[in-house]
Amino acid sequence: MNTEKIGFVGLGRMGLRMALRLIDSYPVYGTDKAVSLKQSVRDKGVNWIDDSKSLARLCRHIFVVAGTEIEVTEIIFGKRGLISGIDSDTTIVVCATVRPSYMRALAERLSQTKFVKLLDCPIARGEMAAESGDLLLFVGGDRGLLDSLEQLLAHFGTDIEFLGPIGSGQVAKAVNNYLLWACLTASMEGLDFGERMGVDKERLRIALEKSSGANWAMSTRADDRPALWAEKDMALFLSEADRLRFSVPIAGQVREAIKLFKVDRHLERSPDFEEYKFLT
């Protein structure tokens, strides 16, 4: 086993599955704001650490798997955050989905901090891919840094796509999520239309999967899952478009369509998207 300690902040649906892909090859340490996870995480083989600061004192490679910009900021800069515990060369890999502009501002702020290297690395394909090690990683940052981490990242990602400088990974993830929700809502509208016209929905789905109408959301039955982050994803995308004064009329319609999709199915609303702005 490699003796290099690997850290995770965020041991929820994605983070824990990613961490478990490493435990046979590395000593893995982790923490989460949900202290109730402590025993179950330990039982699965991940060493529980009480806070991010303590984690940073142990691990030189740390994955941040959080849901929002505010959570990422707290994990890194909070009272018991990573920065307060880093005292030697450490790489922070941000796997959260945040705005590209936030990611670039984060990099700028961290550039003033000794010892820290940052990789922009949002993930795609969902929980089953995290469990099987088949995630897609959208990477932005220094290519040399990515090359040095590729063997580690390959434990949970079969496809590692380098997009360019910091923030580029988040650009790819934002577009990916926009297309996901566009395909999901269009597919469900089409299938519902077919059913109303008297065609069995499942037979129609099977037929469409063999046609030019095939898409990942329909083929993987994404409509059977809660689409937890859908509204947040679209708010993030539209926020960046507004900042650029870039017109995305279809994206606006997709935001309303995903809202209707979730209301009709009584699905839980996404956590609110709140823009986080660094203080200068």
Phi, psi and omega in degrees: 000139174295136183273356181291124183280133180245134183246149175230130169248112186112100183241044179272216186299323181264312186302316181294319179298321177294316180300320182292337176291343186257345193294340178276349185243337183220155166288123185247131180238147181205162176213162181205150178294338177274092183297339180297343180280350191309306185292317181295324177295315178299318181298331181274353175108005177264132179283117182282134175239143190287333180203170184295322180301313180295323178298317182295334178288339183260323194247139179263347175233120186231126178262128177256111183241083186238175186261333187222165177297321180296321178294317178300316180298316180295319180300320185273316189249359183295176184305321176245039184278174183302316185302323182290347181249354183275124179226011174205173186307122184220138176256126174256123180251111183270109179263359178290158173264112181226174177290143174305321180294324175296315182299319179292322177293323177298316179298319180297317180293320181287339179295342179272000184252124180296144172086343191266132169245145186235136173235133179268112192213060176296155188240155181219163177100353168090184189296319181297322178291325176297321181290321183272350181085023185250029180294156169257128181249122174264115189246134172231144180140208181279125183297322179298321177296316177300315181301322181289339183255357189300322179297323177291312182296330182294347177293331179235359179231120177277337180234118180241107186255117177272123185255340182140207184295171177311135183100336182293324176298320179290329175298312180299319181293322179297316179293319178303313183291322176302313181293325176301308184288330175295314180293320180299309184291323178293320180296316181292322176298317179294316180295321177295321177298315179299319179296318178297331179273005172098010179258132179303130187298318182289323175296321179294318179301312180300318180294317182293330179295343179260008187238183178291350177274000181294144173204161186300318183298319180286316184294326181266006180055048178300338179291345178272358181251165191284354179049047192303319187260013189301309181296320179297317179301316182288324177296320178298312181300313182290328177298315179293322178297318178298319180299324181273354188057042182253124186281125179227068186299325180292323180299322177298321178291323179297321178301316179291324180293321180290326176299314180296318178305316183284322178297316181298330182259006179056041179271152181295138178289146177298151168304143183298142174274123177237121178294130176254128179244124180292140176280136180255000000 
